[in-house]
Amino acid sequence: MPIIDPQAIRAKFGDDYTATEHTHRLGIDIRITGRVARRFKGRHVLETCTGAGFTTIALAQVASHVTTVEIDPNHHAQAKANVAKARLSDRVTFIEGDALSVEVLRQAQDIDAAFLDPDWAVTGPDHVYRFLRSNMRPPADELLEKVLFRTQDVALVLPPFIDLQELKNLPAHELQTIYLEGAHALYCVYLGVLATTVGKTEIYA
């Protein structure tokens, strides 16, 4: 897949990083990642679905350490290069593998919080945005279930199109609606100590 216009990457992520069309699309804008990352200050964070490492960079700027898991070797390589460009390699441990694998998750040592951003930049005639039985990569509900065995302090990014009734059986949580330039960009569900309240909140980036 071709590398895209550096100006588009710089505008969304803040520097001349490496990205393909796919990792540019699935990456979260720097104006959002900076706001979300604040909740992880001083923590050892497990991040899943690294992509090209843009949220990894935001997390590593405030966390004590980030251990990040990515299944796609091309994304894994992009993330390593981008984190190195940001001069944060000493604050990040990279794991290439399936975030649903117990063996892979065991490699993440001493974590005390998690940031989950399954790839929901998926398309096709049968695609439906869901939390339960989702076709995100990996499925958001399965990923959350696996990670909750490691830590109860979790942030989960979800697309703005899901039915919020699908979240009703989650533990007590904060559901944050995040707007970017006035448009609803995504939801972020915070569990455990990462939640500042129980119920709905909003931020405008």
C-alpha positions as a Python dict, from the first residue, in 0.01 Angstrom:
ca = {
    (1, 'M'): (0, 0, 0),
    (2, 'P'): (152, 338, -94),
    (3, 'I'): (274, 591, 159),
    (4, 'I'): (41, 891, 162),
    (5, 'D'): (102, 1266, 145),
    (6, 'P'): (329, 1373, 434),
    (7, 'Q'): (127, 1693, 476),
    (8, 'A'): (-186, 1487, 552),
    (9, 'I'): (9, 1284, 807),
    (10, 'R'): (154, 1596, 967),
    (11, 'A'): (-189, 1761, 990),
    (12, 'K'): (-347, 1464, 1167),
    (13, 'F'): (-59, 1331, 1377),
    (14, 'G'): (172, 1626, 1433),
    (15, 'D'): (494, 1527, 1255),
    (16, 'D'): (639, 1372, 941),
    (17, 'Y'): (562, 1018, 1046),
    (18, 'T'): (518, 713, 825),
    (19, 'A'): (167, 593, 741),
    (20, 'T'): (-21, 413, 469),
    (21, 'E'): (-373, 496, 361),
    (22, 'H'): (-507, 240, 607),
    (23, 'T'): (-301, 342, 911),
    (24, 'H'): (-372, 706, 836),
    (25, 'R'): (-746, 635, 831),
    (26, 'L'): (-753, 422, 1147),
    (27, 'G'): (-514, 645, 1346),
    (28, 'I'): (-671, 885, 1595),
    (29, 'D'): (-610, 1258, 1552),
    (30, 'I'): (-345, 1406, 1782),
    (31, 'R'): (-600, 1649, 1926),
    (32, 'I'): (-789, 1350, 2065),
    (33, 'T'): (-501, 1123, 2166),
    (34, 'G'): (-346, 1397, 2375),
    (35, 'R'): (-667, 1442, 2572),
    (36, 'V'): (-725, 1071, 2626),
    (37, 'A'): (-362, 996, 2716),
    (38, 'R'): (-371, 1229, 3018),
    (39, 'R'): (-565, 969, 3213),
    (40, 'F'): (-271, 731, 3188),
    (41, 'K'): (-13, 961, 3347),
    (42, 'G'): (249, 762, 3538),
    (43, 'R'): (96, 424, 3452),
    (44, 'H'): (236, 117, 3277),
    (45, 'V'): (-9, 86, 2991),
    (46, 'L'): (-102, -212, 2777),
    (47, 'E'): (-205, -83, 2435),
    (48, 'T'): (-362, -314, 2180),
    (49, 'C'): (-388, -256, 1806),
    (50, 'T'): (-84, -30, 1774),
    (51, 'G'): (-148, 65, 1413),
    (52, 'A'): (127, 303, 1307),
    (53, 'G'): (190, 407, 1666),
    (54, 'F'): (23, 747, 1685),
    (55, 'T'): (-166, 678, 2008),
    (56, 'T'): (141, 492, 2134),
    (57, 'I'): (335, 816, 2104),
    (58, 'A'): (72, 1015, 2295),
    (59, 'L'): (60, 753, 2570),
    (60, 'A'): (439, 724, 2596),
    (61, 'Q'): (468, 1099, 2648),
    (62, 'V'): (282, 1073, 2981),
    (63, 'A'): (287, 707, 3092),
    (64, 'S'): (574, 545, 3280),
    (65, 'H'): (587, 280, 3006),
    (66, 'V'): (374, 146, 2719),
    (67, 'T'): (361, -216, 2609),
    (68, 'T'): (187, -227, 2273),
    (69, 'V'): (56, -527, 2076),
    (70, 'E'): (4, -533, 1699),
    (71, 'I'): (-76, -834, 1478),
    (72, 'D'): (9, -679, 1139),
    (73, 'P'): (386, -686, 1071),
    (74, 'N'): (369, -384, 841),
    (75, 'H'): (188, -176, 1101),
    (76, 'H'): (431, -306, 1364),
    (77, 'A'): (726, -178, 1157),
    (78, 'Q'): (561, 159, 1095),
    (79, 'A'): (494, 202, 1467),
    (80, 'K'): (853, 124, 1561),
    (81, 'A'): (980, 380, 1310),
    (82, 'N'): (735, 647, 1424),
    (83, 'V'): (804, 596, 1795),
    (84, 'A'): (1178, 614, 1722),
    (85, 'K'): (1122, 941, 1530),
    (86, 'A'): (940, 1075, 1836),
    (87, 'R'): (1243, 971, 2047),
    (88, 'L'): (1028, 759, 2276),
    (89, 'S'): (1161, 410, 2200),
    (90, 'D'): (1296, 367, 2554),
    (91, 'R'): (943, 411, 2689),
    (92, 'V'): (776, 153, 2462),
    (93, 'T'): (791, -227, 2439),
    (94, 'F'): (660, -369, 2111),
    (95, 'I'): (496, -711, 2085),
    (96, 'E'): (400, -852, 1747),
    (97, 'G'): (108, -1089, 1786),
    (98, 'D'): (-263, -1142, 1842),
    (99, 'A'): (-404, -933, 2128),
    (100, 'L'): (-664, -1207, 2190),
    (101, 'S'): (-389, -1461, 2261),
    (102, 'V'): (-337, -1536, 2630),
    (103, 'E'): (26, -1618, 2553),
    (104, 'V'): (79, -1281, 2386),
    (105, 'L'): (-91, -1090, 2668),
    (106, 'R'): (127, -1271, 2923),
    (107, 'Q'): (428, -1101, 2763),
    (108, 'A'): (294, -766, 2884),
    (109, 'Q'): (447, -750, 3230),
    (110, 'D'): (349, -528, 3524),
    (111, 'I'): (74, -336, 3345),
    (112, 'D'): (-175, -138, 3553),
    (113, 'A'): (-402, 7, 3282),
    (114, 'A'): (-501, -67, 2923),
    (115, 'F'): (-591, 130, 2612),
    (116, 'L'): (-788, -72, 2355),
    (117, 'D'): (-844, 58, 2005),
    (118, 'P'): (-967, -224, 1782),
    (119, 'D'): (-958, -153, 1410),
    (120, 'W'): (-1306, -38, 1312),
    (121, 'A'): (-1198, 108, 979),
    (122, 'V'): (-1367, -191, 816),
    (123, 'T'): (-1598, -173, 518),
    (124, 'G'): (-1807, -401, 301),
    (125, 'P'): (-2172, -463, 211),
    (126, 'D'): (-2236, -672, 523),
    (127, 'H'): (-2053, -447, 768),
    (128, 'V'): (-2245, -329, 1074),
    (129, 'Y'): (-2083, -129, 1353),
    (130, 'R'): (-2140, -325, 1672),
    (131, 'F'): (-1984, -372, 2013),
    (132, 'L'): (-2131, -718, 2076),
    (133, 'R'): (-2027, -984, 1825),
    (134, 'S'): (-1852, -710, 1633),
    (135, 'N'): (-1646, -753, 1320),
    (136, 'M'): (-1387, -507, 1440),
    (137, 'R'): (-1034, -645, 1435),
    (138, 'P'): (-1014, -789, 1695),
    (139, 'P'): (-1379, -797, 1809),
    (140, 'A'): (-1418, -528, 2073),
    (141, 'D'): (-1624, -736, 2314),
    (142, 'E'): (-1381, -1029, 2307),
    (143, 'L'): (-1082, -800, 2346),
    (144, 'L'): (-1230, -622, 2647),
    (145, 'E'): (-1317, -952, 2812),
    (146, 'K'): (-960, -1081, 2771),
    (147, 'V'): (-795, -764, 2897),
    (148, 'L'): (-1020, -730, 3203),
    (149, 'F'): (-848, -1040, 3338),
    (150, 'R'): (-525, -835, 3344),
    (151, 'T'): (-654, -499, 3465),
    (152, 'Q'): (-988, -339, 3553),
    (153, 'D'): (-860, 5, 3452),
    (154, 'V'): (-936, 18, 3080),
    (155, 'A'): (-1016, 269, 2808),
    (156, 'L'): (-1193, 127, 2501),
    (157, 'V'): (-1235, 325, 2180),
    (158, 'L'): (-1555, 259, 1985),
    (159, 'P'): (-1701, 402, 1662),
    (160, 'P'): (-1972, 668, 1680),
    (161, 'F'): (-2223, 446, 1502),
    (162, 'I'): (-2284, 172, 1762),
    (163, 'D'): (-2606, 114, 1954),
    (164, 'L'): (-2529, 227, 2308),
    (165, 'Q'): (-2774, -32, 2444),
    (166, 'E'): (-2502, -288, 2366),
    (167, 'L'): (-2295, -139, 2650),
    (168, 'K'): (-2560, -174, 2921),
    (169, 'N'): (-2409, -489, 3075),
    (170, 'L'): (-2061, -346, 3115),
    (171, 'P'): (-1934, -272, 3465),
    (172, 'A'): (-1993, 83, 3590),
    (173, 'H'): (-1823, 312, 3341),
    (174, 'E'): (-1787, 656, 3192),
    (175, 'L'): (-1905, 685, 2834),
    (176, 'Q'): (-1734, 981, 2672),
    (177, 'T'): (-1854, 1123, 2342),
    (178, 'I'): (-1559, 1285, 2163),
    (179, 'Y'): (-1615, 1556, 1904),
    (180, 'L'): (-1353, 1678, 1659),
    (181, 'E'): (-1420, 2008, 1485),
    (182, 'G'): (-1785, 1977, 1588),
    (183, 'A'): (-1838, 1627, 1444),
    (184, 'H'): (-1887, 1315, 1653),
    (185, 'A'): (-1555, 1133, 1602),
    (186, 'L'): (-1575, 841, 1844),
    (187, 'Y'): (-1677, 710, 2184),
    (188, 'C'): (-1435, 620, 2460),
    (189, 'V'): (-1549, 392, 2742),
    (190, 'Y'): (-1349, 428, 3065),
    (191, 'L'): (-1355, 159, 3332),
    (192, 'G'): (-1208, 143, 3681),
    (193, 'V'): (-999, 434, 3805),
    (194, 'L'): (-972, 578, 3453),
    (195, 'A'): (-1337, 684, 3479),
    (196, 'T'): (-1381, 1029, 3632),
    (197, 'T'): (-1754, 971, 3678),
    (198, 'V'): (-2018, 708, 3609),
    (199, 'G'): (-2236, 811, 3317),
    (200, 'K'): (-2200, 1022, 3003),
    (201, 'T'): (-1945, 1296, 2942),
    (202, 'E'): (-1837, 1493, 2635),
    (203, 'I'): (-1520, 1657, 2511),
    (204, 'Y'): (-1462, 1882, 2211),
    (205, 'A'): (-1118, 1858, 2049),
}
